[in-house]
Amino acid sequence: MQNKFYITTAIAYTNSDPHIGFALELLQADVLARYHRQAGYNVYFLTGTDEHGKKIKQKAQSEGKEPREFVDEVSKKFKFLAEKLNISNDYFIRTSDQKVHYPVVSELWNKLKKKGDIYKASYEALYCVGCESFISEKELENGKCKDHKKEPEKISEENYFFKLSKYKDKVKKSIENDKINIVPKHRKKEILNLFLSEKSEDISFSRPKQSVGWGIDVPEDKSQKIYVWADALTNYISGLGGFESENFKKFWPADVHLIGKDILRFHAMVWPAMLLALDLELPKNIYVHGFVTHDGMKMSKSLGNVVSPFDLIEKYGVEATRYYLLREIPSCDDGDFSYSRFEDRYKNDLQNGIGNLVLRVCAIASKNEHLLEGLVVGSEEKKDIYEKYKKNISNFELNLALETVFELVSESNKLVEESKLWELPKKDEETFKEIILKLAENIANIAYLLHPFLPETSKEIFSALGISEKKEKWQNQKLKFKKPEPLFPRL
């Protein structure tokens, strides 16, 4: 289908409450979804929660709860976060959903088995509960998992395996020739190095029921549970409604899988192999973001430095939280959160930057509306700004796209100061009209470009100008200025 855009986030693991790393991922995906809707694409935006596995069962037990009760509570918090951040997702998938998700996972399993790509075998390996993954000796650091700092368990069991080795070369070629485009490029290099270093081994696709205890049964073998990654990755199909759904026919394949760097291997190696086995088109892009630290340190409960996105929204508001995370954290790399930087950004960029510009211009214009009667906003488009902005977004450099918008904010504030706009109505009416028109066009362009990032701020700015939010409508429309409430009040 032409002009369609299907974007997914990774589904959040429900072993703990939402953190700002996932809030950032939601926001990045939301920007891309809103940007494409604004450009006229038919968009489907999927997010949700990953709710099975041994780690979930252990966490539930530690809190004296059944796994179902535990995941219901945690998943609700992730859904609430999406609502609080004003995320425009079309569907929220839960892997514990027995009506929506389970049947698709079973169908996928049966398709792979029918193809001859699933078989049963005995297995002995090291297993990290934290990663929900089997790991090799060379991936350990001093005998422990690098990420979770714990020794893996030695496991000997009979599982079902997926013939990953059969598809590895095809997947590798698809990445090399950018059929699957991995952004940023150093992540592409990283995954290709992994192909070279790893032996072409098949991957376990199930675990014994007594080992996992909480998950989806293997069809026709209830002694086994489907391994969490075979279950979780399938959400990109079940979240559309399944293989035969209208949405699947309309939106497949994914245009962007937006994920954290820690799960790149599963998305760039295992998932494409599964799709090739199913004779399905591969995802077009995998966008990979980094981690968020706090004042230069990794966030952890033991250090007491975990930042709750709900606390940020409560303290600074939704739009300021959206702005800080999208502007301050580099889209493709690790970034650092700090309250002092947040407050600097709030004061300089939002309050004194965009807030001050809109308030001053609209206040002066509405006070002198008798001089501006019939003033029509033109169709002047800042071509250089738009080109840079589009290029940044297509390169998944959302922080730089925002920076580009704020170049126009600075330029406009400079014009207000240099022209002494507040003095012009009494000094030179024609120059006043000319400069107000130029500023109104700048502000309309700013509001349009801000929409994917700060949708409510964008709406308020268009309202202050008295024109439509839709570009084809606001060009050549009469301006009707009104003095707005401050967009970003003093903290």
RODO-2510 file (C-alpha; in nm, 4 decimals, decimal comma):
residues 491
     n   res          X          Y          Z
     1     m     0,0000     0,0000     0,0000
     2     q     0,1260     0,3450    -0,0923
     3     n     0,1606     0,6175     0,1696
     4     k     0,1381     0,3898     0,4717
     5     f     0,3589     0,3999     0,7780
     6     y     0,3725     0,1231     1,0388
     7     i     0,5843     0,2020     1,3458
     8     t     0,6388    -0,0035     1,6613
     9     t     0,8180     0,0471     1,9895
    10     a     0,9719    -0,2461     2,1709
    11     i     0,7164    -0,3810     2,4150
    12     a     0,8076    -0,2900     2,7716
    13     y     0,8989    -0,5730     3,0079
    14     t     0,6609    -0,5746     3,3036
    15     n     0,9009    -0,6727     3,5813
    16     s     0,9154    -0,3133     3,7132
    17     d     0,7538     0,0296     3,6831
    18     p     0,8049     0,2534     3,3751
    19     h     1,1310     0,4522     3,3636
    20     i     1,2372     0,7500     3,1531
    21     g     1,4221     0,5284     2,9031
    22     f     1,0923     0,3790     2,7889
    23     a     0,9239     0,7211     2,8085
    24     l     1,1891     0,8457     2,5625
    25     e     1,1226     0,5521     2,3264
    26     l     0,7475     0,6206     2,3354
    27     l     0,8098     0,9881     2,2581
    28     q     1,0490     0,9170     1,9720
    29     a     0,7957     0,6822     1,8112
    30     d     0,5185     0,9350     1,8709
    31     v     0,7139     1,2073     1,6877
    32     l     0,7610     0,9794     1,3862
    33     a     0,3940     0,8741     1,3887
    34     r     0,2660     1,2338     1,4143
    35     y     0,5162     1,3556     1,1532
    36     h     0,3953     1,0965     0,9021
    37     r     0,0269     1,1620     0,9767
    38     q     0,0897     1,5323     0,9244
    39     a     0,2504     1,4477     0,5880
    40     g    -0,0637     1,2585     0,4803
    41     y     0,0430     0,9003     0,5516
    42     n    -0,1954     0,6359     0,6804
    43     v    -0,0229     0,5523     1,0094
    44     y    -0,0445     0,2563     1,2461
    45     f     0,1491     0,3035     1,5692
    46     l     0,1870     0,0062     1,8041
    47     t     0,3208    -0,0146     2,1568
    48     g     0,2505    -0,2400     2,4536
    49     t     0,3884    -0,4718     2,7194
    50     d     0,5830    -0,8000     2,7264
    51     e     0,4420    -1,0047     3,0138
    52     h     0,5760    -1,3621     3,0184
    53     g     0,8871    -1,5406     3,1431
    54     k     1,0650    -1,6709     3,4476
    55     k     1,1714    -1,3245     3,5660
    56     i     0,8048    -1,2114     3,5824
    57     k     0,7026    -1,5226     3,7751
    58     q     0,9854    -1,4724     4,0266
    59     k     0,8993    -1,1020     4,0742
    60     a     0,5300    -1,1814     4,1230
    61     q     0,6152    -1,4485     4,3809
    62     s     0,8440    -1,2072     4,5688
    63     e     0,5419    -0,9756     4,6062
    64     g     0,3083    -1,2563     4,7046
    65     k     0,1033    -1,2287     4,3844
    66     e    -0,0020    -1,4517     4,0990
    67     p     0,1728    -1,3621     3,7690
    68     r    -0,1578    -1,2546     3,6090
    69     e    -0,2412    -1,0136     3,8934
    70     f     0,1146    -0,8768     3,8899
    71     v     0,1313    -0,8091     3,5127
    72     d    -0,2178    -0,6550     3,5120
    73     e    -0,0994    -0,3973     3,7664
    74     v     0,2303    -0,3166     3,5933
    75     s     0,0898    -0,3111     3,2393
    76     k    -0,1749    -0,0620     3,3537
    77     k     0,1065     0,1759     3,4585
    78     f     0,2684     0,1579     3,1124
    79     k    -0,0649     0,2231     2,9439
    80     f    -0,1219     0,5172     3,1799
    81     l     0,2240     0,6549     3,0956
    82     a     0,1373     0,6512     2,7239
    83     e    -0,1829     0,8420     2,8008
    84     k    -0,0086     1,0949     3,0288
    85     l     0,2620     1,1651     2,7675
    86     n    -0,0087     1,2222     2,5031
    87     i     0,1188     0,9321     2,2908
    88     s    -0,0868     0,8826     1,9728
    89     n    -0,0594     0,5024     1,9508
    90     d    -0,3328     0,3175     1,7609
    91     y    -0,3149     0,0033     1,9735
    92     f    -0,1636    -0,1168     2,2999
    93     i    -0,0762    -0,4883     2,2792
    94     r    -0,0366    -0,7131     2,5835
    95     t     0,1327    -1,0496     2,5372
    96     s    -0,0840    -1,1968     2,8154
    97     d    -0,3958    -1,1213     2,6065
    98     q    -0,5390    -1,4669     2,5419
    99     k    -0,7847    -1,3498     2,2779
   100     v    -0,5627    -1,1198     2,0715
   101     h    -0,2052    -1,2470     2,1168
   102     y    -0,2130    -1,6175     2,2086
   103     p    -0,3851    -1,7432     1,8894
   104     v    -0,1357    -1,5571     1,6657
   105     v     0,1647    -1,6989     1,8550
   106     s     0,0225    -2,0510     1,8191
   107     e    -0,0463    -1,9928     1,4492
   108     l     0,3067    -1,8637     1,3939
   109     w     0,4502    -2,1674     1,5761
   110     n     0,2451    -2,4074     1,3625
   111     k     0,3522    -2,2310     1,0400
   112     l     0,7207    -2,2641     1,1368
   113     k     0,6733    -2,6279     1,2360
   114     k     0,4922    -2,7085     0,9106
   115     k     0,7833    -2,5518     0,7215
   116     g     1,0190    -2,7898     0,9049
   117     d     1,1924    -2,5039     1,0883
   118     i     1,1127    -2,6203     1,4433
   119     y     1,2520    -2,9407     1,5921
   120     k     1,3089    -3,0922     1,9358
   121     a     1,6561    -3,1557     2,0792
   122     s     1,8469    -3,1894     2,4053
   123     y     2,0455    -2,8882     2,5111
   124     e     2,3043    -2,7863     2,7679
   125     a     2,3936    -2,4196     2,8040
   126     l     2,4308    -2,1152     3,0299
   127     y     2,1109    -1,9169     3,0873
   128     c     2,0806    -1,5610     3,2215
   129     v     1,7422    -1,5016     3,3856
   130     g     1,7931    -1,1236     3,3640
   131     c     1,8422    -1,1356     2,9857
   132     e     1,5803    -1,4128     2,9443
   133     s     1,8441    -1,5570     2,7128
   134     f     2,1002    -1,8361     2,6720
   135     i     2,4495    -1,6872     2,6603
   136     s     2,7945    -1,8132     2,5659
   137     e     3,1124    -1,8209     2,7819
   138     k     3,2713    -1,5422     2,5723
   139     e     2,9800    -1,3082     2,6514
   140     l     3,0609    -1,3279     3,0243
   141     e     3,2805    -1,0924     3,2220
   142     n     3,4564    -1,2590     3,5179
   143     g     3,2070    -1,5436     3,4840
   144     k     2,9077    -1,3089     3,5113
   145     c     2,6586    -1,1522     3,2679
   146     k     2,7940    -0,8088     3,1660
   147     d     2,4522    -0,6413     3,2006
   148     h     2,3123    -0,8102     3,5115
   149     k     2,6377    -0,8846     3,7011
   150     k     2,5107    -1,2305     3,7940
   151     e     2,6417    -1,5767     3,7193
   152     p     2,4212    -1,7573     3,4657
   153     e     2,2513    -2,0859     3,5489
   154     k     2,3818    -2,4034     3,3854
   155     i     2,0839    -2,5672     3,2209
   156     s     2,0420    -2,9092     3,0663
   157     e     1,7016    -2,9718     2,9117
   158     e     1,5048    -3,0835     2,6063
   159     n     1,3597    -2,7903     2,4108
   160     y     1,2190    -2,7041     2,0721
   161     f     1,4609    -2,5199     1,8428
   162     f     1,4166    -2,2799     1,5521
   163     k     1,6484    -2,3269     1,2534
   164     l     1,8126    -1,9865     1,2737
   165     s     2,1219    -2,1241     1,0960
   166     k     1,9136    -2,1862     0,7816
   167     y     1,8365    -1,8132     0,7411
   168     k     2,1424    -1,6399     0,8897
   169     d     2,3183    -1,5728     0,5574
   170     k     2,0039    -1,4254     0,4012
   171     v     1,9482    -1,2013     0,7038
   172     k     2,3139    -1,0910     0,6959
   173     k     2,2848    -0,9966     0,3262
   174     s     1,9627    -0,8034     0,3927
   175     i     2,1483    -0,5952     0,6517
   176     e     2,4604    -0,5512     0,4369
   177     n     2,2622    -0,4158     0,1416
   178     d     2,0322    -0,2063     0,3665
   179     k     1,7183    -0,3952     0,2756
   180     i     1,6879    -0,3799     0,6545
   181     n     1,8258    -0,0327     0,7194
   182     i     1,9790    -0,0094     1,0689
   183     v     2,0163     0,3406     1,2115
   184     p     2,2642     0,4603     1,3358
   185     k     2,5239     0,2989     1,1101
   186     h     2,7536     0,1921     1,3951
   187     r     2,4739    -0,0397     1,5107
   188     k     2,4701    -0,1987     1,1637
   189     k     2,8440    -0,2599     1,1979
   190     e     2,7905    -0,4027     1,5467
   191     i     2,5308    -0,6574     1,4292
   192     l     2,7394    -0,7600     1,1266
   193     n     3,0347    -0,8231     1,3597
   194     l     2,8041    -1,0398     1,5682
   195     f     2,7203    -1,2499     1,2611
   196     l     3,0928    -1,3060     1,2077
   197     s     3,1724    -1,3896     1,5696
   198     e     2,8756    -1,6164     1,6430
   199     k     2,8644    -1,9723     1,5208
   200     s     2,5601    -2,0486     1,3049
   201     e     2,3675    -2,2098     1,5865
   202     d     1,9943    -2,2657     1,6047
   203     i     1,8027    -2,0965     1,8820
   204     s     1,5908    -2,2434     2,1603
   205     f     1,2245    -2,1529     2,1042
   206     s     1,0775    -2,3192     2,4135
   207     r     1,1542    -2,4018     2,7765
   208     p     1,0125    -2,6764     2,9986
   209     k     0,6959    -2,5676     3,1768
   210     q     0,8486    -2,6356     3,5196
   211     s     1,1425    -2,4017     3,4409
   212     v     0,9365    -2,1054     3,3163
   213     g     0,5909    -2,1623     3,4598
   214     w     0,4369    -1,8490     3,3072
   215     g     0,3873    -1,8224     2,9327
   216     i     0,2109    -1,9648     2,6282
   217     d     0,1908    -2,3425     2,5847
   218     v     0,3642    -2,4984     2,2862
   219     p     0,0828    -2,6255     2,0593
   220     e     0,0343    -3,0012     2,1113
   221     d     0,2960    -3,0152     2,3898
   222     k     0,1818    -2,8652     2,7179
   223     s     0,5010    -2,9778     2,8913
   224     q     0,6745    -2,6838     2,7162
   225     k     0,6212    -2,3081     2,7178
   226     i     0,7046    -2,0916     2,4157
   227     y     1,0286    -1,9037     2,4819
   228     v     0,9733    -1,5381     2,5659
   229     w     1,1399    -1,3980     2,2510
   230     a     0,9395    -1,6166     2,0103
   231     d     0,6309    -1,4964     2,1971
   232     a     0,7297    -1,1282     2,2342
   233     l     0,8431    -1,0577     1,8769
   234     t     0,5142    -1,1937     1,7436
   235     n     0,3382    -0,8888     1,8931
   236     y     0,4264    -0,6993     1,5746
   237     i     0,1811    -0,9296     1,3934
   238     s    -0,0794    -0,9851     1,6669
   239     g    -0,0874    -0,6095     1,7367
   240     l    -0,2189    -0,5612     1,3829
   241     g    -0,4872    -0,8236     1,4378
   242     g    -0,3093    -1,1337     1,3061
   243     f    -0,2012    -1,2765     0,9696
   244     e    -0,5419    -1,2500     0,8012
   245     s    -0,6477    -0,9100     0,9361
   246     e    -0,7179    -0,6050     0,7217
   247     n    -0,4566    -0,4082     0,9155
   248     f    -0,1940    -0,6726     0,8424
   249     k    -0,2719    -0,6586     0,4693
   250     k    -0,2711    -0,2795     0,4783
   251     f     0,0331    -0,2036     0,6957
   252     w     0,2807    -0,4934     0,6728
   253     p     0,5839    -0,4765     0,6760
   254     a     0,6944    -0,2504     0,9613
   255     d     0,8442     0,0729     0,8315
   256     v     1,0239     0,1292     1,1626
   257     h     1,0951    -0,0947     1,4602
   258     l     1,2149     0,1505     1,7270
   259     i     1,4165    -0,0299     1,9975
   260     g     1,6857     0,0038     2,2641
   261     k     2,0397    -0,1079     2,1832
   262     d     2,0216    -0,4022     2,4274
   263     i     1,7673    -0,5923     2,2125
   264     l     1,9180    -0,5276     1,8685
   265     r     2,0356    -0,8894     1,8303
   266     f     1,6822    -1,0261     1,8600
   267     h     1,5368    -0,7696     1,6187
   268     a     1,8132    -0,7795     1,3580
   269     m     1,8970    -1,1496     1,3695
   270     v     1,6178    -1,3662     1,5125
   271     w     1,3100    -1,1695     1,3982
   272     p     1,4130    -1,1352     1,0286
   273     a     1,4963    -1,5086     1,0229
   274     m     1,1472    -1,5864     1,1562
   275     l     0,9927    -1,3626     0,8886
   276     l     1,1941    -1,5261     0,6101
   277     a     1,0748    -1,8665     0,7349
   278     l     0,7168    -1,7343     0,7211
   279     d     0,7716    -1,5898     0,3691
   280     l     0,6894    -1,2397     0,4991
   281     e     0,8469    -0,9090     0,4028
   282     l     1,1255    -0,7840     0,6293
   283     p     1,1064    -0,4615     0,8319
   284     k     1,2358    -0,1618     0,6355
   285     n     1,4148     0,0152     0,9203
   286     i     1,5387    -0,0610     1,2704
   287     y     1,6034     0,2593     1,4663
   288     v     1,8190     0,2052     1,7741
   289     h     1,8383     0,4457     2,0675
   290     g     2,0811     0,4361     2,3589
   291     f     2,0350     0,4389     2,7354
   292     v     1,9582     0,7298     2,9677
   293     t     2,1862     0,7829     3,2681
   294     h     2,1215     1,0189     3,5618
   295     d     2,3918     1,2742     3,6369
   296     g     2,6406     1,0478     3,4614
   297     m     2,5443     0,7308     3,6515
   298     k     2,3401     0,4309     3,5453
   299     m     1,9969     0,4418     3,7060
   300     s     1,9259     0,1723     3,9610
   301     k     1,6955     0,1253     4,2560
   302     s     1,9910     0,0434     4,4828
   303     l     2,1488     0,3834     4,4049
   304     g     1,8111     0,5530     4,4550
   305     n     1,8588     0,7577     4,1376
   306     v     1,5745     0,6207     3,9219
   307     v     1,3769     0,9053     3,7631
   308     s     1,0039     0,8476     3,7326
   309     p     0,8486     0,9970     3,4163
   310     f     0,5294     1,0512     3,6195
   311     d     0,7213     1,2770     3,8618
   312     l     0,8570     1,4838     3,5719
   313     i     0,5096     1,5297     3,4225
   314     e     0,3731     1,6269     3,7627
   315     k     0,6476     1,8829     3,8245
   316     y     0,7063     2,0345     3,4786
   317     g     0,4055     1,9374     3,2678
   318     v     0,3655     1,7041     2,9701
   319     e     0,4946     1,9354     2,6973
   320     a     0,8087     2,0349     2,8901
   321     t     0,8822     1,6671     2,9644
   322     r     0,8358     1,5805     2,5969
   323     y     1,0634     1,8687     2,4955
   324     y     1,3456     1,7931     2,7381
   325     l     1,3713     1,4214     2,6600
   326     l     1,3480     1,4725     2,2837
   327     r     1,5842     1,7704     2,2717
   328     e     1,8452     1,6880     2,5349
   329     i     1,8930     1,3133     2,4755
   330     p     2,0606     1,2306     2,1403
   331     s     1,8187     1,0087     1,9463
   332     c     2,0785     0,7492     1,8466
   333     d     2,3134     0,7498     2,1449
   334     d     2,3269     0,7356     2,5225
   335     g     2,2228     1,0557     2,6960
   336     d     2,2230     1,1955     3,0461
   337     f     1,9310     1,3224     3,2506
   338     s     1,9809     1,6024     3,5006
   339     y     1,7308     1,8219     3,6819
   340     s     1,9541     2,1271     3,6420
   341     r     1,9705     2,0772     3,2619
   342     f     1,5938     2,0269     3,2564
   343     e     1,5390     2,3587     3,4307
   344     d     1,7903     2,5350     3,2040
   345     r     1,6102     2,4039     2,8959
   346     y     1,2738     2,4993     3,0444
   347     k     1,3809     2,8544     3,1213
   348     n     1,5940     2,9293     2,8136
   349     d     1,4249     2,7350     2,5329
   350     l     1,0626     2,7134     2,6415
   351     q     0,9896     3,0065     2,8700
   352     n     1,2246     3,2731     2,7286
   353     g     1,2403     3,1184     2,3810
   354     i     0,9171     3,0023     2,2211
   355     g     0,6932     3,1168     2,5103
   356     n     0,8285     3,4708     2,5133
   357     l     0,8135     3,5009     2,1331
   358     v     0,4483     3,3998     2,1010
   359     l     0,3358     3,6011     2,4030
   360     r     0,5075     3,9244     2,2972
   361     v     0,4157     3,9141     1,9298
   362     c     0,0521     3,8186     1,9878
   363     a     0,0101     4,0667     2,2759
   364     i     0,1490     4,3576     2,0685
   365     a    -0,0497     4,2531     1,7608
   366     s    -0,3821     4,2088     1,9455
   367     k    -0,3335     4,5475     2,1166
   368     n    -0,2906     4,7090     1,7736
   369     e    -0,5415     4,5002     1,5774
   370     h    -0,6937     4,8169     1,4211
   371     l    -0,3678     4,8536     1,2241
   372     l    -0,3638     4,4914     1,1130
   373     e    -0,7180     4,4479     0,9803
   374     g    -0,7353     4,2082     0,6882
   375     l    -0,3739     4,0978     0,7330
   376     v    -0,3332     3,7619     0,5584
   377     v    -0,0631     3,5101     0,6466
   378     g     0,1310     3,4260     0,3323
   379     s     0,2656     3,0984     0,2079
   380     e     0,6294     3,1736     0,2706
   381     e     0,8007     2,8521     0,3722
   382     k     1,1453     2,8531     0,5252
   383     k     1,2892     2,6086     0,2713
   384     d     1,6314     2,5746     0,4341
   385     i     1,4714     2,5095     0,7765
   386     y     1,2236     2,2561     0,6337
   387     e     1,4940     2,0716     0,4405
   388     k     1,7205     2,0437     0,7449
   389     y     1,4254     1,9381     0,9612
   390     k     1,3130     1,6660     0,7168
   391     k     1,6677     1,5380     0,6754
   392     n     1,7142     1,5188     1,0545
   393     i     1,3900     1,3255     1,0974
   394     s     1,4688     1,0820     0,8152
   395     n     1,8131     1,0215     0,9763
   396     f     1,6455     0,9582     1,3153
   397     e     1,8108     1,2663     1,4658
   398     l     1,5015     1,4048     1,6329
   399     n     1,7025     1,6171     1,8772
   400     l     1,8630     1,7953     1,5781
   401     a     1,5233     1,8446     1,4108
   402     l     1,4081     2,0255     1,7262
   403     e     1,7277     2,2288     1,7312
   404     t     1,6502     2,3401     1,3748
   405     v     1,3026     2,4642     1,4789
   406     f     1,4571     2,6631     1,7625
   407     e     1,6950     2,8341     1,5202
   408     l     1,3827     2,9964     1,3744
   409     v     1,2625     3,0805     1,7278
   410     s     1,5946     3,2598     1,7989
   411     e     1,5880     3,4390     1,4648
   412     s     1,2326     3,5618     1,5353
   413     n     1,3112     3,6800     1,8897
   414     k     1,6098     3,8665     1,7477
   415     l     1,3811     4,0400     1,4946
   416     v     1,1449     4,1492     1,7757
   417     e     1,4361     4,3033     1,9657
   418     e     1,6181     4,4630     1,6729
   419     s     1,3026     4,6189     1,5250
   420     k     1,1834     4,7304     1,8699
   421     l     0,8460     4,5927     1,7697
   422     w     0,6691     4,7437     2,0724
   423     e     0,7596     5,0975     1,9534
   424     l     0,6631     5,0577     1,5862
   425     p     0,2822     5,1079     1,6010
   426     k     0,3323     5,4721     1,6959
   427     k     0,6432     5,5296     1,4845
   428     d     0,5916     5,3490     1,1539
   429     e     0,2654     5,1652     1,0827
   430     e     0,3790     5,0181     0,7496
   431     t     0,6991     4,8719     0,8938
   432     f     0,4964     4,7422     1,1892
   433     k     0,2578     4,5565     0,9539
   434     e     0,5472     4,4221     0,7492
   435     i     0,7351     4,2888     1,0535
   436     i     0,4238     4,1479     1,2224
   437     l     0,3464     3,9592     0,9020
   438     k     0,6994     3,8192     0,8832
   439     l     0,6856     3,7164     1,2499
   440     a     0,3384     3,5622     1,2093
   441     e     0,4672     3,3533     0,9161
   442     n     0,7711     3,2463     1,1189
   443     i     0,5530     3,1541     1,4174
   444     a     0,3061     2,9606     1,1976
   445     n     0,5981     2,7622     1,0517
   446     i     0,7379     2,7029     1,4015
   447     a     0,3986     2,5774     1,5227
   448     y     0,3671     2,3460     1,2210
   449     l     0,7154     2,1986     1,2687
   450     l     0,6641     2,1657     1,6453
   451     h     0,3438     1,9649     1,6067
   452     p     0,5030     1,6146     1,6099
   453     f     0,7086     1,7069     1,9170
   454     l     0,4814     1,9365     2,1192
   455     p     0,1283     1,8846     1,9823
   456     e    -0,0529     2,0878     2,2494
   457     t     0,1902     2,3803     2,2292
   458     s     0,1518     2,3786     1,8504
   459     k    -0,2281     2,3900     1,8864
   460     e    -0,2100     2,6818     2,1326
   461     i     0,0178     2,8797     1,9015
   462     f    -0,2187     2,8389     1,6040
   463     s    -0,5055     2,9444     1,8306
   464     a    -0,3109     3,2599     1,9334
   465     l    -0,2636     3,3449     1,5632
   466     g    -0,6308     3,2712     1,4934
   467     i    -0,5546     3,0377     1,2015
   468     s    -0,5988     2,6681     1,1196
   469     e    -0,3422     2,4044     1,2168
   470     k    -0,3616     2,2471     0,8715
   471     k    -0,0942     2,3903     0,6475
   472     e    -0,3035     2,4070     0,3304
   473     k    -0,5626     2,6031     0,5310
   474     w    -0,3427     2,8458     0,7251
   475     q    -0,1658     2,9721     0,4169
   476     n    -0,3543     3,2739     0,2781
   477     q    -0,5790     3,2948     0,5841
   478     k    -0,6681     3,6104     0,7766
   479     l    -0,4776     3,6493     1,1022
   480     k    -0,6829     3,7127     1,4134
   481     f    -0,4343     3,7573     1,6966
   482     k    -0,5254     3,7028     2,0578
   483     k    -0,3066     3,7373     2,3616
   484     p    -0,2466     3,3813     2,4873
   485     e    -0,1844     3,2573     2,8396
   486     p     0,1912     3,1954     2,8893
   487     l     0,2783     2,8703     2,7111
   488     f     0,5360     2,7843     2,9755
   489     p     0,4721     2,9630     3,3073
   490     r     0,7517     3,0339     3,5511
   491     l     0,8515     2,7287     3,7535
***
